[in-house]
Amino acid sequence: MLSSLSATEVAFLLIAVVQVAAALVWALGACFVPEERAAMGHWAAYAALSASTWVLLSLNLDSPPLLGVLGGMCAAMSLRRGIQIFVGRLQSLR
């Protein structure tokens, strides 16, 4: 199967694997560090959504699906929210 994939598709899949590992680490961190649970939860969501976006992009290189684009946007918003929580600068979601 991997021999039929281009170098770009393999690179995207490798990035997805790294993001899955990050999502698991952030989720475990959220379980064991209650003070930073909210921020780590958002970062875990970011990594999981990012991984799904990279997988969808690797499977559809010619035309990214809407679900992949929306997943990437939600990942960026989750990362931003996690950073805001971590640094204590919460802003309302307008």
C-alpha positions in Angstrom: 0.0 0.0 0.0 2.7 2.5 0.9 4.5 1.9 -2.4 1.5 3.4 -4.2 1.6 6.6 -2.2 3.5 9.7 -3.3 6.2 11.2 -1.0 3.8 14.0 -0.1 1.1 11.6 0.9 3.5 9.7 3.1 4.8 12.9 4.7 1.2 14.0 5.5 0.5 10.6 7.0 3.7 10.8 9.2 2.6 14.2 10.4 -0.8 12.7 11.3 0.9 9.9 13.3 2.9 12.5 15.2 -0.3 14.5 15.9 -2.0 11.4 17.2 0.8 10.8 19.6 0.6 14.4 20.8 -3.1 14.1 21.3 -2.6 11.0 23.5 0.1 12.8 25.5 -2.0 15.9 26.0 -5.1 13.8 26.9 -3.1 11.9 29.5 -1.6 15.1 30.8 -5.2 16.5 31.2 -6.0 13.5 33.3 -3.1 13.8 35.7 -2.7 17.6 36.0 -6.0 19.1 37.2 -4.7 22.6 37.3 -4.1 22.7 33.6 -6.9 20.3 32.5 -8.8 22.7 30.4 -5.8 24.0 28.5 -4.5 20.5 27.9 -7.9 19.3 26.8 -8.0 22.0 24.2 -4.5 21.1 23.0 -5.5 17.4 22.8 -8.5 18.4 20.7 -6.2 20.5 18.5 -3.8 17.6 17.9 -6.7 15.1 17.2 -8.4 17.5 14.8 -5.1 18.3 13.2 -4.3 14.5 12.7 -7.7 14.0 11.1 -7.1 16.9 8.8 -3.7 15.6 7.7 -5.1 12.2 7.0 -7.9 13.7 4.9 -5.4 15.8 3.0 -3.2 12.8 2.3 -6.2 10.9 0.9 -7.4 13.8 -1.2 -4.4 15.7 -2.4 -6.1 17.1 -5.5 -9.1 18.7 -3.8 -9.2 18.9 0.0 -12.7 17.9 1.3 -14.8 20.4 3.2 -14.6 18.2 6.3 -10.8 18.4 6.3 -10.9 22.2 5.9 -13.4 22.6 8.7 -11.4 20.2 10.9 -8.3 22.3 10.4 -10.2 25.5 11.2 -11.6 24.0 14.4 -8.1 22.7 15.3 -6.7 26.2 15.1 -9.6 27.6 17.2 -9.0 24.9 19.8 -5.3 25.7 19.9 -6.0 29.4 20.3 -8.5 28.7 23.1 -6.1 26.4 25.0 -3.4 29.1 24.8 -5.8 31.7 26.1 -6.8 29.5 29.0 -3.1 28.6 29.8 -1.9 32.2 29.9 -5.1 33.4 31.7 -6.3 35.8 29.0 -9.8 34.4 28.3 -11.8 36.4 25.8 -15.4 35.8 25.0 -16.3 33.8 21.9 -18.0 36.4 19.8 
